[in-house]
């Protein structure tokens, strides 16, 4: 037992010797400097360009015109334009209607017969278009003698 006590006292003495030693101190110092300079300038010399298409108003339903307008703008050049297009068939219908309302029925039919489609349908129905004040069979004879006076067919674009 004495040996065990002696061994324990040696172990305790060794631990106490280690416990009394100075602690380990680590010291670190770091020094860092960052410097940055930035400079920017924005200059606006003029407002951005714009092309504005013209306003073409054809709201009135009593005119036979359609309208279109448009504009294109780039950084350098701007273009705008507008056009109107007459509708001749619409004009023919309005003229014919006005003549009919004034009691001039033969004149109203004559205006409509300027359209080849109407001319052909009148001939097919056996009621040729009036010409030179003649109607019916007399008008048909005049049309047959003068084929150059027959309205030209309308060629439609596809």
C-alpha positions in Angstrom: 0.0 0.0 0.0 2.9 2.3 0.7 4.0 1.8 -2.8 0.7 2.8 -4.1 0.7 6.0 -2.0 4.2 6.8 -3.1 3.2 6.3 -6.8 0.1 8.5 -6.3 2.2 11.3 -4.7 4.7 11.2 -7.6 1.8 11.5 -10.2 0.3 14.4 -8.2 3.7 16.1 -8.0 4.1 15.7 -11.8 0.6 17.2 -12.4 1.2 20.1 -10.1 4.5 20.8 -11.9 2.7 21.0 -15.2 -0.2 23.0 -13.7 2.2 25.7 -12.5 3.8 26.4 -15.8 3.1 29.7 -17.8 0.2 29.6 -20.2 1.0 29.7 -24.0 0.1 33.1 -25.5 -0.2 33.6 -29.3 -0.4 37.2 -30.5 -1.1 38.2 -34.1 -1.3 41.7 -35.6 -2.7 42.5 -39.0 -2.8 45.9 -40.7 -4.6 46.5 -44.0 -5.4 49.7 -45.9 -7.7 49.9 -49.0 -8.1 53.1 -51.0 -10.3 53.5 -54.1 -11.3 56.5 -56.2 -14.1 56.5 -58.7 -15.2 59.4 -61.0 -18.1 59.3 -63.6 -19.8 61.9 -65.6 -23.1 61.8 -67.6 -24.0 64.5 -70.0 -27.4 64.7 -71.7 -27.2 67.2 -74.6 -30.7 66.8 -76.0 -33.9 64.9 -75.4 -34.2 61.6 -77.3 -35.6 61.9 -80.8 -39.1 60.9 -81.6 -41.1 60.5 -84.8 -44.8 61.1 -84.4 -47.2 59.9 -87.0 -49.8 62.3 -88.2 -53.4 62.0 -87.1 -55.7 61.5 -90.0 -59.3 61.6 -89.0 -61.9 60.1 -91.3 -64.6 59.4 -88.7 -67.5 60.9 -90.7 -69.4 58.0 -92.2 -70.5 60.1 -95.2 -67.1 60.2 -96.9 -65.5 57.4 -98.9 -62.0 57.6 -97.6 -59.8 55.3 -95.5 -56.7 56.5 -93.8 -53.4 55.1 -92.5 -50.4 56.6 -90.8 -47.2 55.4 -89.3 -43.8 56.5 -88.0 -40.3 55.0 -87.6 -37.5 56.5 -85.4 -33.9 55.6 -85.1 -31.1 57.4 -83.2 -30.3 59.5 -86.2 -33.4 59.7 -88.5 -37.1 59.8 -87.9 -39.7 59.4 -90.6 -43.5 59.8 -90.3 -46.2 59.8 -93.0 -49.9 59.4 -93.5 -52.0 58.6 -96.5 -55.7 58.5 -97.5 -57.2 56.2 -100.1 -60.4 57.0 -102.0 -63.0 54.2 -102.3 -64.4 54.7 -105.7 -67.0 52.0 -105.3 -68.3 53.7 -102.2 -68.6 57.0 -104.1 -70.5 55.2 -106.9 -73.0 53.8 -104.4 -73.5 57.2 -102.8 -74.0 58.9 -106.1 -76.4 56.3 -107.3 -78.4 56.5 -104.1 -78.6 60.3 -104.3 -79.8 60.1 -108.0 -82.4 57.4 -107.0 -83.7 59.6 -104.1 -84.1 62.5 -106.6 -86.4 60.3 -108.7 -83.8 59.7 -111.5 -83.9 55.9 -111.5 -82.4 55.3 -114.9 -79.5 57.7 -114.1 -78.9 55.8 -110.8 -78.7 52.5 -112.7 -76.4 54.1 -115.3 -74.0 55.1 -112.5 -74.0 51.6 -111.0 -73.4 50.1 -114.5 -70.0 51.8 -114.6 -68.9 48.8 -112.5 -68.2 45.8 -114.7 -69.7 43.4 -112.1 -73.0 45.3 -112.2 -72.9 45.5 -116.0 -72.4 41.8 -116.4 -75.2 41.0 -113.9 -77.6 43.3 -115.7 -76.8 41.7 -119.0 -77.2 38.2 -117.5 -80.6 39.2 -116.1 -81.8 40.4 -119.5 -82.0 44.0 -118.5 -79.0 45.7 -120.1 -77.6 48.9 -118.7 -79.0 52.1 -120.2 -76.9 53.8 -122.8 -77.5 57.0 -124.8 -81.0 57.3 -123.4 -82.0 53.9 -124.6 -83.2 51.0 -122.3 -84.1 47.4 -122.8 -83.6 45.8 -126.3 -82.5 49.1 -127.8 -79.7 49.5 -125.2 -78.6 45.9 -125.8 -78.3 46.5 -129.5 -76.1 49.6 -128.8 -73.9 47.7 -126.4 -73.4 44.9 -129.0 -72.5 47.5 -131.7 -70.0 49.3 -129.3 -68.1 46.7 -127.3 -65.3 49.3 -126.6 -67.8 51.2 -124.4 -68.3 48.3 -122.1 -66.7 48.9 -118.6 -63.4 47.1 -118.2 -63.3 44.3 -115.6 -61.7 45.1 -112.3 -58.5 43.2 -111.7 -58.2 42.4 -108.0 -54.9 42.3 -106.3 -54.2 39.1 -104.4 
